[in-house]
Amino acid sequence: MNNLIWFRNDLRITDNSSLNKACLGDKVMGIYCFDPLYFGVGDYGFKKTEKFRAQFLIETVIQLKENLKKLNIPLFVYLESPKNRIPEFIKEHGIQSVFLQKEWTRDENEARDAVIANVPVSVNFEESYDQFLFHPHDIPYNNFQQIPKVFTEFRKNCETYCKVRPALESPKARPSTNLIENNTEVPGLKDLGLNNFSIDTRTAFPFHGGETNAQKRIQNYFWETKKLAFYKRTRNGLMGPGYSSKLSAWLANGSISARTIFWEVKAFERAVRKNQDTYWLVFELIWRDFFKYVSLKHGNQIFHIGGILNRKYKWETAKEVMESWISGQTTEPFINANMKEIARTGWMSNRGRQNVASFWSRVLQQDWRIGAAYFESMLLDYDVHSNWGNWMYNSGVGNDPRNRTFNSRNQAERYDPYGKFQTLWLQETLF
């Protein structure tokens, strides 16, 4: 059997179901396509992937290629649409089975369907739900339509009735005989139509992509500094790499799994300390799951202007308002500081994200999807489910039962009482 792993948002060798299944075959190859679709302009005028996440992805694929090489598995990398490249690859290499992570949002579905449509029906495609903490087959709901509207109900039921599956070990190295020649190279930013950049010294996310770097971050945050033991108390911070785990970027492209993080938390609790802080990191992983299940339940409705509630608001689309928000030139210094941070670094704190989203949609009353699309373009840790789910939540068309609006001045007084964060980003002349 000649097996192919089509890597998508599962760019790792540890706890990867598709990789483990593929390794049962005689010959195993991997493929990753830098799909030009994701580096072009999207529905709202922004590039779907800007330079920050693109560079993080490049670094991730380089490490994936290196780690697979240690297993004697070649990773073929192409700057080409999957629908064009993968059917040809399947034909060239006599592939009989393709293993891939299950995705379900619009662009990912269209890419998979286009590949399947262009290969013989004899080629087997096997998809695995591999991006969850609580596997879809284990949750206490008979179908996705039963997923509750409110997070708390979902969390309590899953915590009561679900067990997190063990994380899979990476497969053993394969025999080095019959290795397939692979001259493909990982593209650079210029190849993707993006500009090179230097990391801003002020960034709270000075990290690089890849599974090995994700593991280093866990080692540092959990075991070397033991900051996990203070996570809940510091997670609303704004400055520096230490206030939160920063694992979301590696989770987003699948260079680490939620299960791996969960079991590392459990090891920390046994060896060091178990408290509300350690639990709260798991709590955030459950939030991540929840938004994935919301998108499984509602499909492309998460991209519609009325959100999952079909709620009608009078949304504006003023270009000058958008430009002032993006450039950090609104009437609110706290909003401006956060918007300058994301523009320079591709990162923004959780506290900042909630505030700028609420300000955009609830105060300025601009079409929330424009804000979500801007975040999609800019964020290092963009995840389609969490991004669009959170934007709906903060815009009154999603899962927030309180339908609240953030007061950015009160938030600034609470979370930036001495104005250090605002000074850092608003006094541009200092840098």
N, C-alpha and C positions, 0 to 999 in steps of 0.2 A: 504493500500500500504506500503510495506517495501522498503525504499529507502536507497541507499548507495552513499556517496560522496567519490569518489576516488581522494584523494588529490595528486597533483603533484607539479607544481610550482605555487600554489595558496594557500599558507599555512597561511591563515588568516580567520577570521570570519566576518570582516567588508568589504563591497563591494565585496562580493563573490557570483556571480550569481548561481553557482552550489549548494552552501549551502542553499541559499534562496529558490531555486526550490525544493530541497530535503525536506525542512521543511514543504512542503505542504502535505507530506505523513503522514501515521499513525505512523510508526516507522522509525527513522533516525539513521543511523550509519555512521561513517567515517572510512576510511582505508588509511594507508600510508605504502608503502613498501620501505625499504632501499634495492634497487635492487643491488645485488652483481655486476652486469654489470658495474655500475658506480664507483665501488671501485677496479676494476681490471685494467689491463694494456690495454691501447688503441692502436690504429693503429700505433702510432709513438714511442712506447716504454715507455711512461709515464703513471702513474696511472691516470685514468680519473678524480678522485677527490682525492686531497691530504688532509693532516690533517687540514689545515686552514679552507677550506670551509666545510669540513666534520664536524668539531666542531661547526661551525656556523649553519649548518643544524640541528645537534643534538639539539642545544639550541632552534632552531626555532620550531622543532617538539614537544619538551617538553612544550613550551609555547602554541602551538596550542592545545595540549591535555588538558592543564589546562583551556584554554579559552572555549573550547568545553564542558568541564565538567560543567562549569557554566551554559551552556545552556541545561544541561542534555542530551548531545549527546556524546556517547563514541567514542574514536578514537582508533582503533585497529592498532597496529604498529608491523610490521614484518620485519625481516632481511631475505628476501626471494624474489625471482623474482615474479613480478605481475602475469605472465602467469601461475605460479604454485599455488600461494596462492589465488588470487582473485576468480577464478572459484570455488574453494573449498568453499571459504567464502560465495559466492552467493548461493551455494547449501545448506550449513549448516544453513543459516539464512533466506532462502526463499526470497531472494532479487528479486524484480520485475523491479526496475529501478535503473540505475547507472548514476550518474551525475559527470561530469569531465570537466576540462578545456581543450579547444581545443589546441592541439599541432600539429606540422606538419613536424618536422625534423625526420631524419632517425630512431634513437633509440627509440624515443617516439612513432612514428608510429608503429614500429614493436612490441613494448610492448602492445599497445592498440589492434592491430590486433590479436595478440596471445591470449589475454584475450577473445575477442569477439568470436574467433574461438572455444573456449573451454567451452562455455556456451550455454544453449538452445536459440533458435532464439526468443523465447517469452520474453527474458530479454531485456528491452529497455535501450539503451545507448544514453544519451543526452549530447552533448558537447557544451560549451559556449566559444566564443571568449572573454576572460576576462583579457587579459594582455596588452591591448592597452590604449592609451590616446584617440585617435580617432577610434571609433569602425569601423570594416570593412564594416558594412552596411551603415555607414554614410559618408564615404570618397567620393570625387567627381570623382570616376572612376567606370566604369561599371564592370570591372573585374581586377584581380590582374596583368594581362599582360599589363595593361595600366599604371602601376606605373612607373613614370619617372625615368630615370637614375640618374638625378641630384637632390640632396637634396633640393636645393633652390626652384625649381619648385614645388616639393611635399609640402614643408612647406607653401609656399604662397597660394597654392590652398586650402590646408586644413584649414589654418587660415581664409581664405575668406569664404569658403563654409561649414565648419563643426562646429558643436557645441559639446563640451565635455559633455557627459551624466552625470547626477548626480551620486554621489557615493551612493551605497546602504547601508542602515543601517544594522547592524548585526541583525539577527533574534532574536525574543524574546525567553526566556527560555521555554523549553518544559515541559509538566507535568512530574513529577519525578516518576510517576507510571510506572510499566513495564520496569524498567531499565534493561539493559542487562549486565551480568557480563563480565568484561573485565580485564584480568590479564596480558595483554601484556605490555612489557616495552620497552622504547626507548634504543637502543644499545649505547654503548660507543665507543670511538675511537679504543680500542683494539679489540672489537667485529668486527669492520670493517677492521681489519688488518693494522691499522695505529698506530703511536706512540703518546703518550701523549706529551704535550709541554707546556712551559710557554710563556706568551705573552712578546715579546721583548719590552723593555721600550721605544725604539726609534720609535715604530710604529705610523703611522698617522691614524691607524684604531684600536683603543683600545676597540671597541664596541662588544656587544654580539648579537646573533641572536634572532629572535622572533618578533611577531607583537607588543607586548607591548613595547619592546625596540625600535622598529621603531618609534612608537608614541612618546616615550621619546626623541628621537633624533630630531624629528620635533619640539617638544615643546622647546627644548634647542636652536636649530639652528635658528628657526623662531622667537620665542616669548621671550625667556629669554635673549639671546645675541643679537638678531636682526641681525645676520650676513647675513641673506638672503638679506638685503638691500645693501650688498657690494659684492654679489656673483660673478658678472662678473669681478670685479676688482681683486678678490683674487683667482679665480678658477684655475689659472695656477700655484698656489703655489706648494711646494714640501714637506713641513715639518709641522707636527702637525695636529690635528683633525679639526682645524677651517677654513682651506683655502677653503674647498668645503663642500657640504651638506653631502657627504658620504652615501647618500640614495641608491646608486646603489646596494649594497649587499642585502638589504631587498627587493628591487624591483626584483632582479634576481630570488629569490626563492618565490616571491609572498607573502611575509609577510606584504607587503603594496602595494597598487595599484597606478598606475600613476594618476588615477582620484582623489584619495584621496589627493595626493600631489598637484595636480593642484588646487583643490578647497581650499586647505589650503593656497596656494599662493594668491589666489583671496581674501581670508579673510584677509591676511596680508596686501595686497594692499589697502583694504578698511580701515583697522584699523591703519596702521602704515605709509606705504609709497609705492608708485608705481613708479618704475623707470626702467631703462634698466637692472639693476641687477636682479630685481624680474622677469622680462620678460625672462631673460636668463636661468633661471632654467626651465621654460616652454619650451624654445627653445631646451634645452638638452633632455627633455622628447620627443619632436618631433623627434629629431635625433634617439632616441631609437625606436620609432614607425617606422621610415623610414627603419631601418635595419630589422625589423620584416617583413615589407612589401616586402623588397628586397628578403628575404628568401622565403616568400610565392610565389613570382613571379618566382623565379629561382630554388626552390627546392634544391635537393642535389648538384646542380652545385656550391653552395657556398663552398663545401668541395673539389672541383676538382682543380688540379694544375693550370689550366688556368683561374680559377675564372669565374665570370659571363661574362667576355669579351672573354673567350677562347683565351687569349693572350699567345703567346709562348715566354718564356724566357729560357735561359740556366741556370737551377737551379743546385746548388751543394748540396751535402749531406755529408760534411766532418765531421767526428766524433770529431776530435780535435778542429775544429772551434766551433762546438756546445758546447763542454765542456768548452771552454774558455768564450763563451758568457754566458752560464748558471751560471758559477762560478764567473763571474765578473772579468775576467782577460784578457780583450781585450786591445787594444791600447788607448781606450778612457775612461778617468776617469768618465765622466758623465754617460756613458753607464754602466760602472762597478758599480757605486753607485746604480743606479736603479735596476740592476739585483741582487745585494746583498740585497736590500730592499725586493724585492718580495720573494727571497729565505728564508728570515728570518721571514717574516710577512704575506705573501699572499696578500700584497697590493702594488700598484704602482700608482702614480699620472697619470692623463690623459696626461700631458706633457711628463712624462717619458715613457708611453706606446707608444706614437707616435714615440719618438726618438729611442727606442730600437727595435721597429718593423721595422722602416725604415733602421736602421743600419744592422739588420739581413738580410733583404731581398734585399735592394737596394745597400748597401755597400759591405757586405760579400757575397751577391748573393746566399744565402742558401734558400732551399725550404721553402717558407713562411708557409706551412702547419705544419712544425715541430715547428716553433715558436708559431703558433696558438694553437697547441696541448699542448705545455708547459704552455701557459697561461691558457688553459682549466684546466689543472691539478692544478695549483697553486693559481689562483685568487679567493679571497673571493667572489667577485661579478661576477663570470663567468656567462654570459648569451650567449647561443649558437648563437643567431642572431647578437648581438652587437660584440661579440668577433670575429667571422669569417668574419662579414661584415667589421669591422675596419681593420682586418689584410689584407683582399683583398684591401681595400682602400689605405692602406699604402704600399702595395706591387706592385701596378701598374696593378692589375687585377680586380679592383672593380669600385667603384663609384666616384673616385676622377678625375674630369675633367682636373685638372692641372698636374696630374701624377708627383708629386713633390718628392724630396729626402731631408730629414732633414740633416742639417749640425750640428752635435752634439756639436762641439766646439762653434759655434755661439750661439746655443741654451743654452749652459751652461753659456756663458757670459751674455746672456739676462735674464735667469730665475734663475741663481745661481751665481750672479756677485761676491759675496764674498766667494764662495766656501763652504758655511756652510753645504749644503746638502751633497756635496761630502765628506767633512770632517767627517760628522756624520756617513757615511756608509763605508768609506774606511780606517779610523783609527781604525781597529778592536781591537787593543791592549788596547784601552781606555775602553772597555766594557767587 
